[in-house]
């Protein structure tokens, strides 16, 4: 068992879940017109824009959960012949790039950059024992 990799996976899973739930509460709740997918964009956004924004928002969470699954699986079987090192490098690069992107785009106002950075650091620290 690799506790640092497990920790990175848990951080990613929690980030994905919080991202979706808080987004629904703070952003998409006001844009909903009775359905699951929000359609009310007001004067600036058309329905199609609101729909793709909602889909993209949750796609981030889904991809976060995919990264979480990779990390958690790797934590369980660190000695398997699976290309763990390559998958781990992809995960570290993805979470680090996501952290930089969110930090840059929001000027540090969205805390998601920090949790992505923590996950990248934990994964990087955990990679030394593979």
DRENZA-466375 format. One record per residue (C-alpha): residue number from 0; x, y, z. Coordinates in nm, 2 decimals, padded with zeros to 4 digits. Layout:
// residues N
+-----+--------+--------+--------+
! seq !      x !      y !      z !
+-----+--------+--------+--------+
! NUM !      X !      Y !      Z !
...
+-----+--------+--------+--------+
//
This chain:
// residues 130
+-----+--------+--------+--------+
! seq !      x !      y !      z !
+-----+--------+--------+--------+
!   0 !  00.00 !  00.00 !  00.00 !
!   1 !  00.13 !  00.35 ! -00.09 !
!   2 ! -00.03 !  00.60 !  00.15 !
!   3 !  00.09 !  00.91 ! -00.04 !
!   4 ! -00.07 !  00.78 ! -00.36 !
!   5 ! -00.38 !  00.69 ! -00.18 !
!   6 ! -00.39 !  01.04 ! -00.02 !
!   7 ! -00.35 !  01.20 ! -00.37 !
!   8 ! -00.64 !  00.99 ! -00.50 !
!   9 ! -00.86 !  01.08 ! -00.21 !
!  10 ! -00.78 !  01.45 ! -00.25 !
!  11 ! -00.87 !  01.43 ! -00.62 !
!  12 ! -01.20 !  01.24 ! -00.55 !
!  13 ! -01.30 !  01.50 ! -00.29 !
!  14 ! -01.20 !  01.79 ! -00.52 !
!  15 ! -01.42 !  01.64 ! -00.80 !
!  16 ! -01.72 !  01.59 ! -00.57 !
!  17 ! -01.69 !  01.93 ! -00.41 !
!  18 ! -01.65 !  02.09 ! -00.75 !
!  19 ! -01.97 !  01.94 ! -00.89 !
!  20 ! -02.18 !  02.00 ! -00.58 !
!  21 ! -02.06 !  02.36 ! -00.51 !
!  22 ! -02.10 !  02.44 ! -00.88 !
!  23 ! -02.45 !  02.32 ! -00.88 !
!  24 ! -02.54 !  02.52 ! -00.57 !
!  25 ! -02.35 !  02.85 ! -00.65 !
!  26 ! -02.38 !  02.87 ! -01.03 !
!  27 ! -02.62 !  02.63 ! -01.20 !
!  28 ! -02.91 !  02.65 ! -00.95 !
!  29 ! -02.99 !  03.00 ! -01.07 !
!  30 ! -02.97 !  02.90 ! -01.44 !
!  31 ! -03.21 !  02.61 ! -01.41 !
!  32 ! -03.56 !  02.61 ! -01.56 !
!  33 ! -03.70 !  02.30 ! -01.40 !
!  34 ! -03.48 !  02.04 ! -01.57 !
!  35 ! -03.15 !  01.87 ! -01.49 !
!  36 ! -02.95 !  02.07 ! -01.74 !
!  37 ! -02.97 !  02.44 ! -01.69 !
!  38 ! -03.09 !  02.65 ! -01.98 !
!  39 ! -03.14 !  03.00 ! -01.86 !
!  40 ! -02.84 !  03.22 ! -01.94 !
!  41 ! -02.99 !  03.57 ! -01.91 !
!  42 ! -02.88 !  03.85 ! -02.15 !
!  43 ! -02.52 !  03.73 ! -02.19 !
!  44 ! -02.54 !  03.36 ! -02.25 !
!  45 ! -02.77 !  03.16 ! -02.49 !
!  46 ! -02.91 !  02.83 ! -02.39 !
!  47 ! -02.65 !  02.64 ! -02.58 !
!  48 ! -02.37 !  02.82 ! -02.40 !
!  49 ! -02.52 !  02.75 ! -02.06 !
!  50 ! -02.56 !  02.38 ! -02.16 !
!  51 ! -02.19 !  02.34 ! -02.27 !
!  52 ! -02.08 !  02.53 ! -01.96 !
!  53 ! -02.27 !  02.29 ! -01.74 !
!  54 ! -02.13 !  01.99 ! -01.93 !
!  55 ! -01.78 !  02.12 ! -01.93 !
!  56 ! -01.81 !  02.19 ! -01.56 !
!  57 ! -01.90 !  01.84 ! -01.47 !
!  58 ! -01.65 !  01.69 ! -01.73 !
!  59 ! -01.38 !  01.84 ! -01.51 !
!  60 ! -01.52 !  01.65 ! -01.21 !
!  61 ! -01.54 !  01.32 ! -01.41 !
!  62 ! -01.18 !  01.35 ! -01.53 !
!  63 ! -01.08 !  01.43 ! -01.17 !
!  64 ! -01.25 !  01.11 ! -01.06 !
!  65 ! -01.07 !  00.92 ! -01.33 !
!  66 ! -00.74 !  01.05 ! -01.20 !
!  67 ! -00.85 !  00.95 ! -00.85 !
!  68 ! -00.92 !  00.60 ! -00.97 !
!  69 ! -00.58 !  00.57 ! -01.13 !
!  70 ! -00.41 !  00.69 ! -00.81 !
!  71 ! -00.61 !  00.47 ! -00.58 !
!  72 ! -00.55 !  00.16 ! -00.80 !
!  73 ! -00.18 !  00.23 ! -00.81 !
!  74 ! -00.18 !  00.27 ! -00.43 !
!  75 ! -00.32 ! -00.08 ! -00.40 !
!  76 ! -00.08 ! -00.26 ! -00.64 !
!  77 !  00.25 ! -00.08 ! -00.66 !
!  78 !  00.45 ! -00.38 ! -00.77 !
!  79 !  00.23 ! -00.50 ! -01.06 !
!  80 !  00.38 ! -00.50 ! -01.42 !
!  81 !  00.12 ! -00.23 ! -01.51 !
!  82 !  00.30 !  00.08 ! -01.65 !
!  83 !  00.24 !  00.26 ! -01.32 !
!  84 !  00.53 !  00.50 ! -01.37 !
!  85 !  00.39 !  00.62 ! -01.70 !
!  86 !  00.04 !  00.65 ! -01.56 !
!  87 !  00.17 !  00.84 ! -01.26 !
!  88 !  00.37 !  01.08 ! -01.47 !
!  89 !  00.05 !  01.15 ! -01.67 !
!  90 ! -00.15 !  01.20 ! -01.35 !
!  91 !  00.11 !  01.44 ! -01.20 !
!  92 !  00.14 !  01.64 ! -01.52 !
!  93 ! -00.24 !  01.66 ! -01.56 !
!  94 ! -00.30 !  01.77 ! -01.20 !
!  95 ! -00.01 !  02.02 ! -01.20 !
!  96 ! -00.12 !  02.17 ! -01.54 !
!  97 ! -00.48 !  02.19 ! -01.40 !
!  98 ! -00.35 !  02.37 ! -01.09 !
!  99 ! -00.15 !  02.62 ! -01.29 !
! 100 ! -00.45 !  02.68 ! -01.53 !
! 101 ! -00.70 !  02.74 ! -01.25 !
! 102 ! -00.45 !  02.96 ! -01.06 !
! 103 ! -00.38 !  03.17 ! -01.37 !
! 104 ! -00.75 !  03.19 ! -01.49 !
! 105 ! -00.89 !  03.29 ! -01.15 !
! 106 ! -00.60 !  03.49 ! -01.03 !
! 107 ! -00.59 !  03.25 ! -00.73 !
! 108 ! -00.95 !  03.32 ! -00.63 !
! 109 ! -01.07 !  02.97 ! -00.68 !
! 110 ! -00.93 !  02.72 ! -00.42 !
! 111 ! -00.93 !  02.43 ! -00.67 !
! 112 ! -00.57 !  02.52 ! -00.78 !
! 113 ! -00.45 !  02.44 ! -00.43 !
! 114 ! -00.61 !  02.10 ! -00.40 !
! 115 ! -00.48 !  02.01 ! -00.75 !
! 116 ! -00.13 !  02.12 ! -00.64 !
! 117 ! -00.15 !  01.91 ! -00.32 !
! 118 ! -00.25 !  01.61 ! -00.52 !
! 119 !  00.04 !  01.66 ! -00.76 !
! 120 !  00.29 !  01.69 ! -00.48 !
! 121 !  00.16 !  01.39 ! -00.30 !
! 122 !  00.17 !  01.18 ! -00.62 !
! 123 !  00.52 !  01.31 ! -00.69 !
! 124 !  00.64 !  01.22 ! -00.34 !
! 125 !  00.47 !  00.88 ! -00.36 !
! 126 !  00.64 !  00.81 ! -00.70 !
! 127 !  00.98 !  00.77 ! -00.54 !
! 128 !  00.89 !  00.44 ! -00.39 !
! 129 !  00.77 !  00.28 ! -00.72 !
+-----+--------+--------+--------+
//
